[in-house]
Amino acid sequence: TDAQSGSSAAKHITTVTTLAQSAVGLKVFITAHRPKPADFKLYYRTGADTDVITAQNWTYIASTSNNPPDANENIYRQYEYLIGGLGGQLPAFTKFQLKVVMTSTNSAKVPIIKDLRAIALSV
């Protein structure tokens, strides 16, 4: 969760997304294949106009969907994340960044991310 370091060998960090209007939450969708020994976790950070977002620590968010692992490599499932809760309980932000950390106990069976989408939520 540290802003500048991390111990995971496999991760994807998005570029900073700047919004035209402030938001108080995010709805994130990840379409992925996850074999049994593999997993991935989503982290986020947000900031206002004057904040240096790269100095902010990452925050872990659990998936709201409960998808099982798949042995068939052709099966991709949609994982959903609701950052800020149903009512959008984050402090208002105008920029955000996401990080997906991928892990596996078998290097031959790793998660495959097909797409990543985020929708900014406002009140």
Phi, psi and chi 1 to 4 in degrees:
 res  aa     phi    psi   chi1   chi2   chi3   chi4
   1 THR       -   -7.0   58.1      -      -      -
   2 ASP   -65.1  142.6 -173.9   81.2      -      -
   3 ALA   -61.9  -35.9      -      -      -      -
   4 GLN  -111.1  -11.4  -60.7  -59.6  -38.2      -
   5 SER  -135.7  169.4   62.0      -      -      -
   6 GLY  -173.1  149.2      -      -      -      -
   7 SER   -96.8   -5.8   58.9      -      -      -
   8 SER   -77.7  135.7  178.6      -      -      -
   9 ALA   -79.5  -27.5      -      -      -      -
  10 ALA  -118.0  110.7      -      -      -      -
  11 LYS  -152.2  154.8   59.3 -172.7  159.7 -126.4
  12 HIS  -125.5  125.3  172.0   72.7      -      -
  13 ILE  -114.7  124.1  -60.4  173.9      -      -
  14 THR   -75.3  163.3   65.6      -      -      -
  15 THR   -71.8  162.0   57.8      -      -      -
  16 VAL   -70.2  128.2  176.4      -      -      -
  17 THR  -100.6  125.7  -59.4      -      -      -
  18 THR  -104.5  130.3  -56.7      -      -      -
  19 LEU   -96.6  149.5  -55.2  171.0      -      -
  20 ALA   -74.6  -31.1      -      -      -      -
  21 GLN  -128.9  154.8  -63.3  179.2   -6.5      -
  22 SER   -70.8  153.9   63.6      -      -      -
  23 ALA  -130.8  164.6      -      -      -      -
  24 VAL  -126.4    7.7  -69.1      -      -      -
  25 GLY  -169.7  170.2      -      -      -      -
  26 LEU  -138.8  142.2  -68.2  167.3      -      -
  27 LYS  -113.8  120.1 -179.2  110.6  179.4  176.0
  28 VAL  -117.7  137.1  178.7      -      -      -
  29 PHE  -122.4  130.6  -58.5   94.8      -      -
  30 ILE  -124.7  123.4  -63.3  175.9      -      -
  31 THR   -98.2  121.6  -55.9      -      -      -
  32 ALA  -151.0  157.2      -      -      -      -
  33 HIS  -103.8  127.8  165.8   69.6      -      -
  34 ARG  -128.3  103.2 -177.2  174.5   61.6   93.4
  35 PRO   -70.8  166.4   18.8  -23.9      -      -
  36 LYS   -54.7  -44.9 -170.5  165.7  178.4   76.9
  37 PRO   -81.6    3.6   30.4  -35.2      -      -
  38 ALA  -112.2  161.4      -      -      -      -
  39 ASP  -157.5  167.1 -160.1    6.8      -      -
  40 PHE  -148.0  153.7   58.5   89.0      -      -
  41 LYS  -129.4  148.1  -65.2 -179.8  179.8  176.3
  42 LEU  -109.6  134.2 -180.0   68.9      -      -
  43 TYR  -124.6  154.6  -64.8   83.0      -      -
  44 TYR  -142.3  163.1   71.8   93.4      -      -
  45 ARG  -150.4  146.7   57.9 -174.4  173.4 -170.6
  46 THR  -129.8  163.6   60.5      -      -      -
  47 GLY  -161.0  158.9      -      -      -      -
  48 ALA   -87.6  179.1      -      -      -      -
  49 ASP   -52.3  -44.8  -71.7  -26.1      -      -
  50 THR   -88.9   -7.4   58.8      -      -      -
  51 ASP   -74.5  146.3  -66.2  -20.3      -      -
  52 VAL   -91.7  100.2  178.0      -      -      -
  53 ILE   -64.9  -30.8 -165.0  168.0      -      -
  54 THR   -70.0  -10.7   54.6      -      -      -
  55 ALA   -92.0  -10.1      -      -      -      -
  56 GLN   -78.7  143.6  -56.3  -72.8  -25.4      -
  57 ASN   -74.1  156.0  -75.8  -21.9      -      -
  58 TRP   -81.6  149.3  -65.1   97.2      -      -
  59 THR  -121.7  128.9  -57.9      -      -      -
  60 TYR   -75.9  142.2  168.6   73.3      -      -
  61 ILE  -133.3  129.2 -176.9   75.3      -      -
  62 ALA   -80.6  152.8      -      -      -      -
  63 SER   -72.2  143.2  173.9      -      -      -
  64 THR   -88.5   -9.0   55.8      -      -      -
  65 SER  -102.3  146.4   52.5      -      -      -
  66 ASN  -113.1   78.9 -172.3   16.8      -      -
  67 ASN   -92.2  135.4  -66.5  -32.6      -      -
  68 PRO   -78.5  159.6   30.7  -35.4      -      -
  69 PRO   -70.9  160.0   20.0  -25.7      -      -
  70 ASP  -128.7  133.7  -67.9  -63.0      -      -
  71 ALA   -79.4  -31.1      -      -      -      -
  72 ASN   -76.6  118.9 -177.3  -20.6      -      -
  73 GLU   -68.3  -12.1  -66.8  179.3    6.6      -
  74 ASN   -91.1   -1.6  -64.4  -41.9      -      -
  75 ILE   -96.4  122.2  -64.9  177.9      -      -
  76 TYR  -118.9  135.4  -75.2   80.6      -      -
  77 ARG  -118.6  155.6  -63.1 -175.3 -171.4  -86.3
  78 GLN   -95.7  124.3 -177.6  167.2  -81.2      -
  79 TYR  -102.4  133.3  -65.1   79.6      -      -
  80 GLU  -116.8  144.1  -63.7 -178.7   18.2      -
  81 TYR  -135.0  135.0  -57.6   84.1      -      -
  82 LEU  -118.2  100.4 -175.7   58.3      -      -
  83 ILE   -89.0  122.3  -59.7  169.5      -      -
  84 GLY    98.9   -2.1      -      -      -      -
  85 GLY    76.4  179.7      -      -      -      -
  86 LEU   -63.2  -36.5  -70.9  174.6      -      -
  87 GLY   -92.9    3.0      -      -      -      -
  88 GLY    66.8   77.0      -      -      -      -
  89 GLN   -99.9   10.5  -60.9  160.1   -2.6      -
  90 LEU   -81.1  152.5  -69.0  178.9      -      -
  91 PRO   -60.8  146.2  -19.4   28.8      -      -
  92 ALA   -54.9  135.5      -      -      -      -
  93 PHE  -136.6  156.4   61.1   90.4      -      -
  94 THR  -121.7   -1.1   54.2      -      -      -
  95 LYS  -146.8  150.3   48.5 -170.4  166.2 -177.9
  96 PHE  -148.9  163.7   69.9   91.5      -      -
  97 GLN  -146.4  144.9 -165.3  171.5   23.3      -
  98 LEU  -120.2  150.6  -57.9  171.2      -      -
  99 LYS  -136.6  127.8  174.4  170.6   77.2  167.7
 100 VAL  -108.6  121.5 -179.3      -      -      -
 101 VAL  -106.5  122.6  174.8      -      -      -
 102 MET  -106.9  136.4  -62.9  157.4  -83.4      -
 103 THR  -134.7  159.0   59.7      -      -      -
 104 SER  -164.0  147.5 -178.7      -      -      -
 105 THR   -90.3   -4.7   57.3      -      -      -
 106 ASN  -133.1  114.2 -179.5  -15.9      -      -
 107 SER   -66.8  -11.7   61.3      -      -      -
 108 ALA   -87.8  -12.4      -      -      -      -
 109 LYS  -127.4   98.0  -64.4 -175.5  177.7 -175.3
 110 VAL  -121.8  157.3  -63.4      -      -      -
 111 PRO   -69.7  146.7   19.4  -25.2      -      -
 112 ILE  -121.9  119.2  -59.0  169.2      -      -
 113 ILE   -92.8  122.7  -51.4  -65.9      -      -
 114 LYS   -90.5  -46.0 -166.6  174.1 -162.0  177.6
 115 ASP  -154.7  160.4   66.0   47.2      -      -
 116 LEU  -137.1  123.6  169.4   68.6      -      -
 117 ARG  -129.8  143.9  -63.5  166.1  -68.6  158.5
 118 ALA  -135.2  137.8      -      -      -      -
 119 ILE  -120.6  123.3  -58.7  169.7      -      -
 120 ALA   -78.9  135.9      -      -      -      -
 121 LEU  -111.7  136.3  -53.7  172.2      -      -
 122 SER  -130.2  163.5   64.7      -      -      -
 123 VAL   -91.8      -  177.3      -      -      -
